[in-house]
C-alpha cells in the first residue's frame, strides 16, 4: 500500500512506516521499523496502529489483522 501512511486518531496525525495488503489472506500487514533495541512501548505502539487500521481502513469483509 505504501510507506509513511498517515492515519488520524482524534486530532493527531500518526504515520505507519509500512502498510501492505496480503492478497491471498485478504488482510492488511502493518510494519513498524525500529533501529534500536526493543522496548515494551513498541508493542503498544504497534497494537495502536493495528487497531487504527482495523477501525479506519479495513473493510468488513476482510480478515482481521
Steps between C-alpha positions, in 0.01 A plus 500: 500500500783738577733652754440774754124445475322777692227402742304747711392409853314775677671826411846346450661362187710183522707336228525124447847413369385232254153373416454195279193315380523120492298397195452131583410559866296816428650698787729793567852457636642784711880532533667738744872546434715532813878548499562474875471220756144386569305687767159385632343827383560394139246217535241747626564736208466217248177384665372859477575505125331162451183620670501827303534317167232253608258782585576744216632316195397133515171402339254270677554213255878491560670271747633646825855636516 
